[in-house]
């Protein structure tokens, strides 16, 4: 993994546009419901069934109308300024150019005092970290998630945002649990961008042909995998050839859905050990699935299968399921139906759990902040207020295929998004209101502990390390980072 991350590998060109890439959605009447969710707990050491399948609508290539100008009531009154923003092009520049066309160009043409200067560069997250450490970098800093922003804030590389949160009324705009994710020592340093969750996608046509029902429990999932395998079909279209951190999708889901989110919550707070029996059972089950060859047919194929190959197998019916995040939805249209020269369709269900309870794991895959060394912080905040307005965020979502930020957006503003994706987020909002949510590793784990989970699980799969040793090692790394205040704030249950 290193320190670059893009768990949305199938849209790398699109979602790494600030060297990061993710956010939460409040849909229609659920906006206020989610507002009732509990707040966050600072780190101890730091101050449904199968869905209907309507035909998805492809995002537009470019906006046809300019987004609204920045809010005039809180208009910028400072000196003229040009601010910088870096866009990642490691996987291509198409997505970055779409964001520029949909949001930045209209902003620049709407007023004369603040200009945003986009810079396109490969591996921009690595470049950003290096520049920040030397006192440089872009005015607007993007990170791959809250834990990375916490580390930058702890190193005094980001500016606090509390003044701007009050000035622009961002607390009322964001979902209640979102802003505190950027808190370090009682101040907020980052704004969350794009919310994700993970679900179990399945080849709906294939399931209908064989009379299979989407599973609700882990026991049902295990039995279903045996049935699928008996038909000569691969249970899961999984592989990490082009994105090694895909490992953490499965580790995190099994921790939350087998051990349970309450246990994960306690462990994140340091009130429970990561090598306790319920976590051992969770990783044991994941190990069993790998040993059975259910991930793309075996470890060798898991390590050598890229995203295009595995999704093609999923769409063609050679593989039956895909446990992955909402980021993949924009790509599934390329592997199902007319575009893929097949007659197949896909559906989704919540990732099965041991209890059968619906659990949706919260994920914020990127953040935006103000560089502590920026000479124009007020101008950056002015742009952020515009960028995270519901109108502009909805435009970027629908035109560029990214996921919405955790702000209150109406469903009517999301025309062009696949209705199944909206449905997933509706369920996620309901789950967050009811406390039925879990915690993704790239959002709530400190960086080194997250790296351990990603890299060392391969030693477990290879038989070089036991599950107990894996979790004991993770405990040591996690404890050290917790003492250093690197665990992001954790939403209360």
C-alpha positions, 0 to 999 in steps of 0.5 A, a space after each residue: 500500500 505504501 502511503 498512496 491509496 485509492 480503494 476505488 481502483 476501477 475509477 482511479 482516474 476519476 476519484 484520485 483527483 485530489 490525491 485521494 478519493 470518497 462522503 455521505 448522502 442525505 436523501 429526501 426525508 432522511 436528511 433530518 433522520 440522519 441528523 439524529 445520529 450520535 456525535 463522535 468519540 475523540 480518540 482516547 489519546 487525542 484532544 434489505 433484501 435484493 434491490 430493484 434494478 432500474 437501468 442506470 443512467 450514465 453520467 454526463 461528460 461535462 456540465 451544460 449549465 454553470 453551478 451557482 455563484 458562491 453564496 453572496 451573503 457570505 461573499 469574499 471581502 479579502 484581497 484578490 488571490 490565486 489559490 492552488 489545488 492539485 489533481 491526481 492523474 495517476 490513472 488518467 486525467 479524465 475524472 480530474 478534468 471533469 471536476 475542473 469543468 464542473 466546478 472550478 471553471 464555473 467558480 473562476 468565471 463567476 467572480 473576479 477576486 478568487 481564482 483556483 489554479 488546478 495542477 495535474 500531476 501523477 502520484 499527487 498524494 506522495 507529492 503533497 506529503 513531501 511538499 507539506 513537510 517542507 513548508 510548501 504544497 497546494 493551498 487546498 490540501 486533499 488527503 486519502 481519508 480522515 486518518 491521514 488528515 489527522 496525521 497532517 494536523 498533528 504535524 501542524 501542516 493544516 490550518 484549523 477550520 472552526 472559524 470558517 465552519 461558524 462563518 459559513 454555517 457548515 454545521 447545518 450543512 453537514 450530517 451530524 457525525 461528519 465534521 467531527 471526523 476532522 477533529 484534533 485536540 478540539 479543533 477541526 482541520 478537514 472537511 470530509 468528501 465523498 461517502 462510501 459503504 460496502 455491499 454485496 453485489 450479485 449477478 442477478 440473472 445468474 442467481 435467477 437461473 440457478 434459484 439462488 437467494 442472496 444471503 443475509 447471514 454468514 452461514 447462508 453465505 458459506 452454504 451459498 458459496 459451496 453451491 456456487 462452486 459446485 456449479 463450476 462458478 467462482 463465488 467472488 470476483 475478487 483480486 488485488 493485482 492492481 490495488 493491493 489495499 483491496 485486502 482491507 475491504 475484506 478484513 474490515 468487513 469480516 471484523 465488523 460483520 462477524 465480530 460485530 460493530 460494537 466490538 470494533 467500536 470498543 477496540 477502536 477506543 482501546 477498551 477491547 483487544 484486537 486479538 480477542 476471540 470474536 476477532 480471531 473468529 472473523 479472520 479465521 472465516 476470511 482465511 477459510 474462504 481464501 483456502 477454499 479458493 472462493 476469491 477468484 479461484 485461488 490465491 494465485 489468481 487473486 494476486 494476478 487478477 486485475 479489476 477489468 478481468 474480475 469485473 468482466 467475469 462477474 458480468 459474464 456470470 463466470 463469477 457470482 458475487 463481488 463484495 465491494 464499495 459503492 465506488 464500483 457502481 459507476 463501472 458496473 454498467 460497462 460489464 453488464 447488459 448491452 455495453 458488455 454484450 450480455 443480457 445480465 443484470 446486477 443486484 445488491 444486498 447488505 454484506 451478510 452478518 453473523 446475526 443477520 442484522 443489516 450493517 453498513 460500514 461508514 467510509 470517508 475516502 478523502 478530505 479537503 483542508 487548508 494548508 497551514 502555510 497558505 497565504 490566502 486561507 480566507 480565499 480557500 475557505 470561500 472556495 470550499 464553501 462554494 465547492 461543498 454547496 449542495 448544488 455544486 456537489 450534486 453537479 460533480 456527482 452526477 456529471 463526474 460519477 463521484 460519490 456525494 459529500 456528507 452534506 444534505 442533498 435532496 434526491 431530486 438534485 441527483 438526477 443521473 445517479 444510478 437509482 440503486 446507488 441512491 437506494 444503498 445510501 438511503 439504507 446507509 442513512 437509516 442504518 446510521 440513524 439506528 446505530 447499525 453501522 460499522 467502521 471502515 479501516 481507511 476511515 477510522 484506523 490510524 495509518 500504520 495499523 491500517 497498513 498492517 491489516 493490508 499487508 500482513 493478511 497476505 502472510 496469514 493467507 500464505 501460512 506464514 503467520 497465524 490469525 492470532 499472531 496477525 491480530 497480536 501484531 496489529 494490536 501492538 501497532 495500534 496501541 502505539 498509534 493510539 498513544 501518539 493520538 493518531 486514531 481518528 475520532 470515532 462516531 459514538 454508538 
